Amino acid sequence: MIRTIDPPDIRNLQRVGAPNWSEFQAAGRRISRQLLVAILQEMPQFASGGMNVLDFGCGCGRVLYPMLELLPDHHFHGVDVDQSAIDYLRTQLPDIDLRCTDFQPPLPFTDQYFDLVYSISIWTHLSPPDQMTWLAEVARVTKKGGYVFISTSSYSALKARKLRGDPGWSQVSEDDLNRRGVIFIPYAVTGDSQDVWTPGITADYGLTVNSPSYCSENFGQGMQVEKVMADHIDGVQDLVVLSRRSLG
Ligand SMILES: C[S@@+](CC[C@H](N)C(=O)[O-])C[C@H]1O[C@@H](n2cnc3c(N)ncnc32)[C@H](O)[C@@H]1O
């Protein structure tokens, strides 16, 4: 089905780093194709349809829209803490299960509900303890045999943050990332600007980098780390592939 979609408020676009609707759509198309390549490598059975899929942190649908176009035969669900993004998406996708959820677990789904969970540009903002808490929760809602795809920032993102002069990142080196494995610098947002830029976020939030070896060693949390695909998402985020393939 080809869907006709209206753009959301410019603030919703800006919160996912898109300056305008056409760049939002172009990025979504690129990222969804990159994601699908990785999914089909691991799960060729995904081509046949009928599976429960979760977009964790769907925002205003940048990746969800093209995923629905590419994969019309699956049952998609989307969650986000941003009520305005979910309200907007519900007007555009009345047939999709979309929920505004809490910043901390649990998700409103039963154990082992999903065949596939994907999450683009969420772990790139979570504090190290929240990364671990959410990995365990995502494992809970993933079926035995199911897969989870999570994007993370590492060396390329670190380089870009240093070039851009993002606050606090100029002093962080690749050696620091190798040594520490994960580095998190919270955003300095408070009060009104918190409501505008990070609605629904009720704990630490900022920019995070994870080294691929840290992800391989620590992201299991009830799952098996299959691989870390360096720079797979738009050349700036790694894609961590996890499964409940051989775990009880
Ligand atoms: C950078 S945006 C990415 C949105 C979308 N995945 C995309 O690629 O366009 C990060 C999103 O994660 C959401 N988010 C952050 N923490 C969350 C959490 N604990 N649970 C659900 N959503 C969360 C934010 O509200 C925001 O919409």
The ligand as a Tripos MOL2 file, in Angstrom:
@<TRIPOS>MOLECULE
LIG
   27    29     1     0     0
SMALL
NO_CHARGES

@<TRIPOS>ATOM
      1 C1         17.0120   10.7950   17.8420 C.3       1 LIG1
      2 S1         15.3470   10.3240   18.0300 S.3       1 LIG1
      3 C2         15.2140    8.9670   16.8840 C.3       1 LIG1
      4 C3         13.7850    8.6700   16.4880 C.3       1 LIG1
      5 C4         13.6310    7.5990   15.4010 C.3       1 LIG1
      6 N1         14.0990    6.3050   15.8590 N.3       1 LIG1
      7 C5         14.3560    8.0120   14.1390 C.2       1 LIG1
      8 O1         15.3520    7.3780   13.7780 O.co2     1 LIG1
      9 O2         13.9320    9.0080   13.5410 O.co2     1 LIG1
     10 C6         15.3250    9.5130   19.5990 C.3       1 LIG1
     11 C7         13.9080    9.1240   20.0060 C.3       1 LIG1
     12 O3         13.9770    8.2370   21.1190 O.3       1 LIG1
     13 C8         12.9270    8.5370   22.0020 C.3       1 LIG1
     14 N2         13.2820    7.9390   23.3020 N.ar      1 LIG1
     15 C9         14.3310    8.2450   24.0860 C.ar      1 LIG1
     16 N3         14.3520    7.4930   25.1890 N.ar      1 LIG1
     17 C10        13.3060    6.6510   25.0930 C.ar      1 LIG1
     18 C11        12.7910    5.6040   25.9210 C.ar      1 LIG1
     19 N4         13.3700    5.2830   27.0870 N.pl3     1 LIG1
     20 N5         11.6800    4.9490   25.5210 N.ar      1 LIG1
     21 C12        11.0840    5.2690   24.3310 C.ar      1 LIG1
     22 N6         11.5150    6.2560   23.5230 N.ar      1 LIG1
     23 C13        12.6300    6.9290   23.8790 C.ar      1 LIG1
     24 C14        12.8830   10.0580   21.9440 C.3       1 LIG1
     25 O4         11.6780   10.5950   22.4240 O.3       1 LIG1
     26 C15        13.0740   10.3080   20.4540 C.3       1 LIG1
     27 O5         11.8580   10.3020   19.7490 O.3       1 LIG1
@<TRIPOS>BOND
     1     1     2 1
     2     2     3 1
     3     2    10 1
     4     3     4 1
     5     4     5 1
     6     5     6 1
     7     5     7 1
     8     7     8 2
     9     7     9 1
    10    10    11 1
    11    11    12 1
    12    11    26 1
    13    12    13 1
    14    13    14 1
    15    13    24 1
    16    14    15 ar
    17    14    23 ar
    18    15    16 ar
    19    16    17 ar
    20    17    18 ar
    21    17    23 ar
    22    18    19 1
    23    18    20 ar
    24    20    21 ar
    25    21    22 ar
    26    22    23 ar
    27    24    25 1
    28    24    26 1
    29    26    27 1
@<TRIPOS>SUBSTRUCTURE
     1 LIG1         1 GROUP 0 **** ****
